[in-house]
Amino acid sequence: MKKSARKKLSLTGFLLVGVTITIGIWAPGVSGSNTAAPESRQGVGCATATSGGGWQNVAFPSQTGAFTAEFDATPSASPIDSVVGLSRGSQTAYTGFAILARFNTSGAIDARNGGAYAAAATIPYSANVTYHFRVVVNVPAHSHSIFVTPAGGTERTVGTNFAFRTEQNTVTSLDWWGVAVNASTPGSTTACNFTITGGTEPGPLRTFRVSSLSDLQSRINSAIAGDLIILTNGVYTSNATINIDRQGMAQNPIIISADTTGGAEIRGSASFSVNSPAAWIVIRGFRLTHSIGTAQVRAGTRNTRITRNVFQLTGDGRYMLVSGDDCEIDHNTFQNKSTPGQMLSVHGPGSSGLA
């Protein structure tokens, strides 16, 4: 008998056949349902820095591997020169921080990448608006990917696989976060709801951007462990299944992602089918509105993660079928189904196998 699938579900009205469900967070290098979920840690409620007032620093449990930090930051002015950063030990200078997310004096959000600030796109900010940051950190690789969501908006990519600040490129752990406002600009910044979740996916080893479904399929066909494949935002009409049969690794999954969460919509006849012998695959951030019957994780696959997608398919039947082992479905929206069939059906191969 195969080990029970590890899944995280946030929906009702689906059929489960021959499977044991556990609620947890996907952890690279860990599979099966007998492993405890990574621990989530919460710091103090808020820390506010004012112009020229120095750093406000808060400790959190030391992190030496891959983890995700999340926090909310609200600037009181725009433009402002303000940062929220992660460091080893309490710091009083910019050079002491390995990771820095910044509200810059041009009115945009960027982040430190090695020796300079950079951003994948221009992301403007406004005064007194709260921005939710998600930072995926890999301490051994001295890299991170950073994402931001404005209040009421969708997640945007600030940068992927950014390097730690040059002065901190040999640091072996991170255990403090801090916020500061440069004296050159007036105002304040408040950072709240800082959390750390261990054991999440590391940053990519290679990043590719594509702007058509044919290019997406071509890039998937040659993907290797650690690849991040991003489909640029837009509406795409499919006329064939997007097949995935490549293999990532526990610490370096293959990630297939929309440019921003919900920003790439796939209509038409089909979308993703994860086929044997695929392993360690992440499908993230798409809006799927195509015909029912093709979204599936087939038998013979393992360690697939379906996350932060919206499913609103057309026609009769199930929205999604899962038959592979150690599959996680988390933070998705399954919505507006008015036809016969389950939103999600989970079962194993044949008539009696377990997923």
N, C-alpha and C positions, 0 to 999 in steps of 0.2 A: 504493500500500500504506500502510496506517495504521501509525503508529509503534507499537512494541511496548509492551504494557502494563507498568506498573511495579507489582510485587506483592511482598509479603512473606508467606511461607507457613510455617506451623509444623505441618504434618501430613503423613501419608503415606496412600497408598491412594486417589489421585484421578486423574482422567483429564484430560490437557491436550491440546488439539487446536489446532494452528496458532497457537501463541503462544510468544513468548520471555519467559522469567521472569527478573527481576533481584531481588536481595535488597537492600532499602533502607528508608529511613524517608521517609514522605510529607512533602513540603515544599511549602507553599502558594506559588504563583507559579512552580513548577518542575514540568515534566511530561516524559514520555519517559524512556527507559532510558539515555540517554547522560550523565546528570547525576549527579555523585557524591553519595552520601548525606551528610547533615549530620554534623559531627564531634561525637563524644561525649567529654567531658572529665571527668577524675576528679581530685578534690582529695586532701588528706591523708586517712588512714584515719579518725581520730576526733578530736573536740575536746570536752573536758569542762569545764563551768563549775560552780563551787560557789557557795553562798549568800554574797553580798557580795564575791565574789572578782573581780569585774570581767568584762569581755567577753573572750572567746576568739575571735579573728578569723582567717580564712583567705582568701587571695586565690584568685581564679579568672579565666580570660581574660575580658576586657571584653566585655559583651554590650550591643548598641545596638538590637536589633530584637526579634523574637518568639523566645522560647526556653522550655524547660521545665527547671526545677530539681527534683531529687529527692534526698531524704535520709531517714535513719532517726534518730529521736530517742527517747531513753529517760529518763524522769524517775525519780529514785530515791524520790520521795515523792509522795503525793497527800493533801491539796492542796499545790500548789507554785505559785510565781509565776515562770515561766520562759519564755523566748522563744528562737526561732531566726529570724534575719532575714537579708535581703539588702540590700546598701548599695553606694554609690559611695565607694570608699576605706575604709580601716580606721576604725571608729567606736568611740566610748566612751560614747555616750548613745543612749537610745531614739529621740530625735528625728532621729538620723542615719541611721536605717534606713527605706528605702522600703517594705519588706515585712516583716511580723512575724507569725509563727505562734506561738501562746501556749498553754501549759498554765496555766489560770487558777486563782485561789484558790477557785473554786466547784467545782473538780474536773472541769471541762469544757475542751474544746479550742475556741479561737476564733482570729480573725485581725484585724489592723488593717485598717479600711476608712475611709480618709480621716482624720477626726478622732476616731474611737472604735473600740473593738473590737466585733466582731459575729460572728454565725454563723448559717447557714441553719437549723440544728437543734441541739439539745443533744447533744453527743458526749462522753460521759464518758471519763475515762482512769483508769488504775490505776498504782500504783508498780511499777517494775521491769518494765514491759511496753514493748516496742518498737513505735513507730508509724511507718509509712512515709508520708511527705508527698510530694505531687506538686503543684508550683506552676507553672501555665501563665502566663507573663509576656509582656506587650506593653509594652516600654519606651516607644515613641513615644506610645502612648495612655495611659501612666501607669496601667495597670490590670493586674489579675491574677486568676486563679481558682485556688482552693486546695482540695485533696482529701487525705484521710487514710485509711489502712488500718491497723487494729490487727492485731497478729500473729495469724494464723489467721482473720482476719475479712474482710469485704468493704469496698470503697472507699466512703467517705462524702464528701459535699460539705460543706466548711466554708463556702465562699462563692464566688459567681460574679461576675465583673466587678467585683471590689473595687478601690477606688481606692488608689493609693500613699498613704502617710502624708502628711498635709497639708504638713508641712515639707519633703517631698521631691517635691512634685508638678510640679517642673520639671526633675528630674534627666534627663540624656540617656544615661546608661549605668550599668550595675551590674557590679561586679567583685570584691566581697568578700562573704563570709557570716560570721555570727557567732552565738554562743550566750551567754546570760547567765542568772543566777538572782538575782532580787531579794533583797536582804538581809533583807527582811521575813519571808521563809519559809526554813526550813532545807532542806537537801538539795542535790542536784546534778542536772544534765542532761547527757547525753552525746549528741552528734550524730555520726553516722558515714555513710560511703558517699555523700558528696555528689557528685552528677554534674550536668553541664549538657549538654543536647542542644539544638542550635540548629535553627531552621527549623520549629518545630512550630506547631500551630494557635493563633491568638490567642484572647483571651477574647471572649465574645459581645457584640454591640451591644444586643440585647434578649433577655430571658429570659421564657419562658412555662411554666407548670406546668399539666398536664392530668391528669385522673384517670379517663378512660374512653377506649376506642379510638375512639369516634365523635368525641370532642373532639380526640383526637390527629390524626385525619384532617382535621378541620376546620381545625385550626391549621396543618397541613402545607400545605393548599390555599392558604393566604394568606401563607405564609412568604416572607421576603425575605432577602437576603444579610446574614449576621451574626446571624441568629436562633438561639437555643438553645431547643429544645422538650424539656421534661423530662416523662416519664411517671412518675407517683408509683409507689412500690413496691407490688406486689400481684400477684395472679394474674388474668389477663384471658383470656377465651375469645372468639376471633374467629370471625366467620361471613362475612368478606369480606376481600379483599386490601387492605392498607394501601398505597395508591399514592402515589408521590413523583415529581413531574415539574417541580419548582421549580429555580431556578438560584441558587446562591450565587456567591461570587467567590473568587479564590485566597487573598486575605488575610482574607476574611470568609465562610467556608463556612456552610452551614445544617447545624446539628448536631441530630440527633434522638437523645435519650439516655434511658436508664433513670436513675432518681433516684440509685441506687447500682449499682455493677457487679454484675449478676446479680440485682438486687432486683426487677425487673419481668419476669414470665414471661408469654409469650403462648402459649396453647394453642389448640385449635380447628382451624379449617380452613386458616388462612393467616396470613402476616405481611407482610413488606415486599417490594414490587416497585418498583425504581427504573426509571422509564420515560423515554424520549426526550421532551423535550430536557434532562433533568435534568443538572446539573453542580455540582461542588464540594459534595457531600453527604457527611455523616458519620453513620453509624448505629453507636451505641455502647452497650455495657453490658447488652444484653438476654439473657434466657434464652428460647430458642425451642424449644418442644416440640410444635408444631402438626403438621399433616399435611404430608407431602413434596409438593413440586411448585410452590410459590409463591415461595420466597425466591430472588430473582434480580435481577441488574443487566442490563437489556436493552440491545440494540444502539441506538446513537444517543445514549447517555449518555457522560459523561466525568468523570474525577476524582472518583470515588466511593470512599469509605473505609469499610470494614466492620471494626470494631475492638472487642476486649474483649467479644465475645458468646460465648454457649454455644449450640451447635447439637446438639440431640438430638431429631430429628424422627421421625415415625411413618409407616409404610408403605413401599412399594417406590419406588425411583428415587433421584435425586440429592438431597442436602441443599440444594445451592446451585448456581445457574448464573450464570456471568459472561460477558456478551457485549459489555459497554461498553469504551470506551478508557480507559487510564490509571487503572485501578482498583487499589486496594491492599486486601489482606486481611491483617490483622496482629493478633497477640495474641488470636486466637480459639481456642476449644476445639471441635473436632468429635469427638463421642464416641458410644460405645455403639451403633454401627450393626450390625445383625444381619440386614438384608434386602438384596436385590440393588440395585445402583446405586452410583454414586460419592458420596463425601462432597462433593467440589467438582469441577465441570466448567467449563472455561474455553475458549470459542471465540468466533469472530466471527459477523457476520451472514451468513445464507445458508449455502451449502455450502462456500465457499472463502475467505470473508473472515477477516481477522485482527482479534482484539480489541486 
